[in-house]
Amino acid sequence: MAGVLGLGHVGIYVRDLERMVAFYRGVMGMQVTKQNWRFGIVFLSADADGVDHEIALVRGRPAGEEPRLIHQISLRVETLDDVRAFHRRLVKEGYRIDEVVNHASAIGCYFFDPEGNRTEVFWVTGRPCWVPIADPIDIEQSNEAIMAEVDCLWEQLRHVPVGGRLEAEPSTLTTR
């Protein structure tokens, strides 16, 4: 039975993205690894050479006394087959799937836990990609077909350095 290997990262809704990025960079000493200011998301890592990101800051924290704070909880799995197994199990058990996506650096299945917290199980593809990207993908395809889609996306984005920005959003890409 598929199981998670450990926590991958936590996504946090924020009101002031610039201030939060400054805090995690300046006070906590983390490095920006991915950013998309148009969509209001910045990823940070304490070990950018070893870990893509541990924190995702996402613009959109609502005002009020009971705001949603968690954007997502991401859990790493060992294989692509584990992502498939979780997807099938979640569907069978009646959990709502949000999306299944190709991040180039990972394949992720996003769903909602029993209390509505957005959660992801993901498998690392081995293709480092510093652009926060989320292209829908059919994980029931063969491993070869999936990796062909991963490689196609990665080829378009691999030139972007850690913390870099795209000059223009490629028209064929879907970003989160």
C-alpha positions as CSV (number, residue, x, y, z in Angstrom):
1,M,0.0,0.0,0.0
2,A,1.3,3.5,-0.9
3,G,2.4,5.7,1.9
4,V,4.0,9.1,2.3
5,L,7.7,9.6,2.8
6,G,7.4,12.9,4.7
7,L,6.3,16.5,4.6
8,G,7.2,18.2,1.4
9,H,6.1,21.7,2.1
10,V,3.4,23.9,3.6
11,G,1.5,26.6,1.7
12,I,0.4,29.6,3.7
13,Y,-2.1,32.2,2.6
14,V,-0.8,35.7,3.3
15,R,-2.2,39.2,3.1
16,D,1.1,41.0,2.4
17,L,3.2,38.8,0.1
18,E,6.1,41.2,-0.1
19,R,6.4,41.6,3.6
20,M,6.2,37.8,4.2
21,V,8.9,37.1,1.5
22,A,11.1,39.7,3.2
23,F,10.6,38.0,6.6
24,Y,11.4,34.5,5.4
25,R,14.4,35.7,3.4
26,G,15.8,38.3,5.8
27,V,14.9,37.0,9.2
28,M,14.7,33.3,8.5
29,G,17.5,33.2,6.0
30,M,15.6,31.2,3.3
31,Q,16.1,31.6,-0.5
32,V,13.5,32.3,-3.0
33,T,13.4,29.4,-5.4
34,K,10.3,30.0,-7.5
35,Q,8.1,33.1,-7.9
36,N,5.1,34.2,-9.9
37,W,4.1,37.7,-8.7
38,R,1.3,37.8,-11.3
39,F,-0.4,34.9,-9.6
40,G,0.8,35.9,-6.2
41,I,2.9,32.9,-5.2
42,V,6.5,32.6,-3.9
43,F,8.4,29.5,-2.9
44,L,11.2,29.5,-0.4
45,S,13.8,26.9,0.7
46,A,16.4,26.7,3.4
47,D,18.4,24.3,1.2
48,A,17.8,25.2,-2.4
49,D,20.4,22.8,-3.6
50,G,18.7,19.9,-1.9
51,V,15.0,20.8,-1.6
52,D,12.9,22.7,-4.2
53,H,10.9,24.4,-1.4
54,E,9.6,24.0,2.1
55,I,7.3,27.0,2.2
56,A,4.9,28.4,-0.4
57,L,3.5,31.9,0.3
58,V,0.3,32.5,-1.5
59,R,-1.5,35.9,-1.7
60,G,-5.2,35.7,-0.7
61,R,-5.5,35.4,3.1
62,P,-9.0,36.7,3.8
63,A,-9.6,39.2,6.6
64,G,-11.6,38.2,9.6
65,E,-11.2,36.3,12.9
66,E,-11.4,32.8,11.3
67,P,-9.4,33.2,8.0
68,R,-8.2,30.2,6.1
69,L,-4.5,30.1,6.6
70,I,-3.4,26.9,5.0
71,H,-3.1,27.0,1.2
72,Q,-2.0,23.4,1.1
73,I,-0.2,20.6,2.9
74,S,2.1,18.7,0.6
75,L,3.3,15.1,1.2
76,R,6.0,13.5,-0.8
77,V,5.7,9.9,-2.0
78,E,8.3,7.6,-3.4
79,T,7.0,6.7,-6.9
80,L,4.6,7.8,-9.6
81,D,2.7,4.6,-8.9
82,D,2.2,5.9,-5.3
83,V,0.6,9.1,-6.7
84,R,-1.7,6.9,-8.8
85,A,-2.6,4.6,-5.9
86,F,-3.4,7.6,-3.7
87,H,-5.5,9.1,-6.5
88,R,-7.5,5.9,-6.9
89,R,-7.9,5.4,-3.2
90,L,-9.1,9.0,-2.7
91,V,-11.6,8.7,-5.5
92,K,-12.9,5.4,-4.2
93,E,-13.3,6.8,-0.7
94,G,-15.3,9.8,-2.0
95,Y,-12.8,12.5,-1.4
96,R,-12.9,15.5,-3.7
97,I,-10.0,15.8,-6.1
98,D,-9.0,19.4,-6.8
99,E,-6.5,18.7,-9.7
100,V,-3.7,16.4,-10.9
101,V,-0.8,18.4,-12.4
102,N,2.6,18.4,-13.9
103,H,4.9,20.8,-12.1
104,A,7.9,19.6,-14.3
105,S,9.8,19.1,-11.0
106,A,7.0,16.9,-9.6
107,I,3.6,15.3,-10.4
108,G,1.0,16.3,-7.8
109,C,-2.5,15.1,-6.9
110,Y,-4.4,17.8,-5.0
111,F,-7.4,16.9,-2.9
112,F,-9.4,18.0,0.2
113,D,-9.1,16.2,3.5
114,P,-12.3,15.5,5.6
115,E,-12.2,19.1,7.0
116,G,-11.6,20.7,3.7
117,N,-7.9,21.3,4.0
118,R,-6.2,21.3,0.5
119,T,-3.6,18.5,0.5
120,E,-1.2,17.2,-2.1
121,V,0.7,14.0,-2.6
122,F,3.5,14.4,-5.0
123,W,6.4,12.5,-6.7
124,V,9.6,14.2,-7.6
125,T,10.4,13.7,-11.3
126,G,14.1,14.5,-11.1
127,R,13.7,17.5,-13.4
128,P,14.6,20.7,-11.4
129,C,12.2,23.5,-12.3
130,W,12.2,26.9,-10.6
131,V,9.0,28.1,-12.2
132,P,5.8,27.6,-10.3
133,I,3.8,25.8,-12.9
134,A,0.8,23.5,-12.8
135,D,-0.3,21.9,-16.1
136,P,-3.1,19.3,-15.9
137,I,-2.0,15.8,-16.6
138,D,-3.7,12.4,-16.9
139,I,-1.8,10.1,-14.4
140,E,-3.4,7.0,-15.9
141,Q,-1.1,7.4,-18.9
142,S,2.0,5.2,-19.2
143,N,5.1,6.3,-17.3
144,E,6.7,7.0,-20.7
145,A,3.9,9.3,-21.8
146,I,3.9,11.2,-18.5
147,M,7.7,11.7,-18.6
148,A,7.4,12.9,-22.2
149,E,4.9,15.6,-20.9
150,V,7.3,16.4,-18.0
151,D,10.3,16.7,-20.3
152,C,8.4,18.9,-22.8
153,L,7.4,21.3,-20.0
154,W,10.9,21.1,-18.4
155,E,12.6,22.0,-21.8
156,Q,10.5,25.2,-21.9
157,L,11.4,26.2,-18.4
158,R,14.8,24.7,-17.5
159,H,16.7,27.9,-18.4
160,V,15.0,29.9,-15.6
161,P,17.5,30.1,-12.6
162,V,16.6,29.6,-9.0
163,G,14.4,32.5,-7.9
164,G,14.3,33.8,-11.5
165,R,11.4,35.2,-13.4
166,L,10.1,34.5,-16.8
167,E,10.4,37.5,-19.2
168,A,6.9,36.6,-20.5
169,E,4.5,33.9,-19.6
170,P,4.6,31.2,-22.3
171,S,1.2,31.0,-23.8
172,T,1.1,27.2,-23.7
173,L,1.7,27.1,-19.9
174,T,-0.8,27.1,-17.1
175,T,0.6,28.8,-14.0
176,R,-0.8,28.7,-10.5
